[in-house]
Amino acid sequence: MKQSLDMRQGQALVMTPQLQQAIKLLQLSNQELAEFVEAEIERNPLLNKGEEGDGPGADGGEEPKRREQLSLDDSSGLGEARDQLDAPGEDVYEPGTGSDAAMPAGASGPSAKADWSGIGGGGAGDDYDFAANLSSDLSLHEHLHAQLNFAGLSDADRLIAARLIDETDEAGYLRASVEDVAEALGADVANVEAVLEVCQGFEPTGVMARTIPECLALQLKERGRYDPAMEAMIENLALVAKHDLKTLSELCGVGKEDLMDMMTELRQLSPKPGAGFSSDTTVAVAPDVFVRELPNGMFAVELNSDTLPRVLMDKAYYAEVTALPMRDKEKEFISECAASATWLIKSLDQRARTILKVASEIVRQQDAFFAHGVAHLRPLNLKQVADAIEMHESTVSRVTTNKYMSTPRGLFELKYFFSAAIPATGGGEAHSAEAVRHRIKQLIENEPADDVLSDDQIVEILTGYGIDIARRTVAKYRESLNIPSSVQRRRINRASA
């Protein structure tokens, strides 16, 4: 045995600090990004936070053209950037210089040509109503969204449930009417009512009720105490407040002693189920992307300029500092600051472009949802979007987390537009899981009372429609719809005959 030195050549993927920073920026929300940029400006003397009117053209002179004309190509969904011009005297990243651009992404498909001309600093944010998207208690919403993940709802119903949760105030009450939600999402009122019934089963009990009597009734039902007498008391809360025991006793059909017990039980209920999550902090959910319907039926996708920080590197100050006599450590510090500032500017620009790419492809894939409603949500996964824009799935996953899209149908997180797909027999076009679930529901609703369909029979019928589905999947979808098994349905039919 002996020791020796060998020289070898090889290739390896190295995560440089710059690459790690770019990945970190991509997954940050707009609020987290603003905090990160503020910290970088405090740390780096070469960085400045630009304000409206800063930079070239601020003195009233003609501002040089620094926009990028981008177009869609047939293969990747995004062509090369052209006409990239640097501002004289400084490196600048600011909204409205190509990354903040409008894109028609509607019914024309991937071969459409689009106008990516940049928009101004105010842009789409001028007519956006932030007050309409205030969340007075984010913790309550997070608590409800966490339960939504285990509710077993279809993808379309998850969108409805998410909208209902967003319409819930800090006290735990649903402030939007079911009709308004149904109209906004293009869904049936009965479907929204069914989703609301599921959501009202979330903790804390009584949450997402529309009125105080409904809130108290939900809590009493959970305790198994919602009998006719208690129902009469709930419907006459004004008499309870007046302490009109005689009238209450007559309406409820109980004696004075039982009535007092009922009132004691009523006081144990919470009229504000969300009070335990209440907060004085008001948080505005600002969208990262706007989607607008154009007169020709297509959709324009554009970044929200108000959420994008405007960062400048002062080259004049850098030249002035480097011209002074400095020690080696000082030169090294200034060089690192310059490199860090340049990389941050490029990373911010790349982040904006990537968000716009992903959002535009989502709108292109889900244009039927925007045009016709939640029932037309198509099956979509990360790989489909990643392949279309020639990016990795992990990149798309980071982009769709904590990023929001303001649409004519409401405010949605980007990840809500991804839904499962059911393969078709013979290699045909895949079916949306929601569409298959709806078809199963229709089959069972229309089955004769004396000829109940088993799960195996449903599989055969769906196969005839060109849907390749397993028996266990039918059973899972049936259970998520709260539909009993064929054996239980036969017993119910015999009992009601």
Secondary structure, 3 states (H helix, E strand, C coil): CCCCCCCCCCCCCCCCHHHHHHHHHHHCCHHHHHHHHHHHHHHCCCEEECCCCCCCCCCCCCCCCCCCECCCCCCCCCCCCECCCCCCCEEEECCCCCCCECEECCCCCCCCCCCCCECCCCHHHHHCCHHHHEECCHHHHHHHHHHHCCCCCCHHHHHHHHHHHHCECCCCEECCCHHHHHHHHCCCHHHHHHHHHHHCCCCCCCCCECCHHHHHHHHHHHHCCCCHHHHHHHCCHHHHHHCCHHHHHHHHCCCHHHHHHHHHHHHCCCCCCCHHHCCCCCEECCCCEEEEECCCCCEEEEECHHHCCCEEEEHHHHHHHHCCCCCHHHHHHHHHHHHHHHHHHHHHHHHHHHHHHHHHHHHHHCHHHHHHCHHHCCCECHHHHHHHHCCCHHHHHHHCCCCEEEECCEEEEHHHHCECEECEHHHCCCEEHHHHHHHHHHHHHCCCCCCCCCHHHHHHHHHHCCECCCHHHHHHHHHHCCCCCHHHHHHHHHHHC
